[in-house]
Amino acid sequence: MSAVSYKIDPVHSNAHFKVRHLMVSTVRGEFSKVSGSVRFDPDRPEAIAIEAAIEAASVNTRDETRDTHLRSADFLEVEKHPEIRFQSKRATSQGKGKLDVVGDLSIRGVSKEITLKVDGLDTQVKDPWGGIRMGASASTRINRKEFGLVWNTALEAGGVMVGDTVDILIDVELIQEA
């Protein structure tokens, strides 16, 4: 089999994140606008090619005040940096349907190499409209400060308002291109 091109279905895909808040709880959020493409050959999974973009302004933590702050220059600065991007470089198979995909993640104009743990690339289905679809989940952990997201406030009792570690989980549905 040869590599097949897929488009990320933006209606059925999103990117979630979680970060510590006030050193006592976890705040979760998502980016609802994800797009991109994947080239994949199940016989050569390590040759996968991923290009993905997330609309930074689509951040949603269920609190408009916080979301406005996240869109501001203190964090994502969406006016200057409207997209968060990922471009794969190489991959290593980790078993059936699983890959470690290394690539460049760009947030706020800063690019760093990360590894996405990808799972689910082993099942294709035919949808009711005759198209071929495949789904996958990917996860990683980043230090937000490495991407220029350094805003914080020290707490009177010690510690900080926002943790440095951000866990990311991306769920995508892929549509095979004709």
Disulfide bonds with the S-S distance in Angstrom:
none
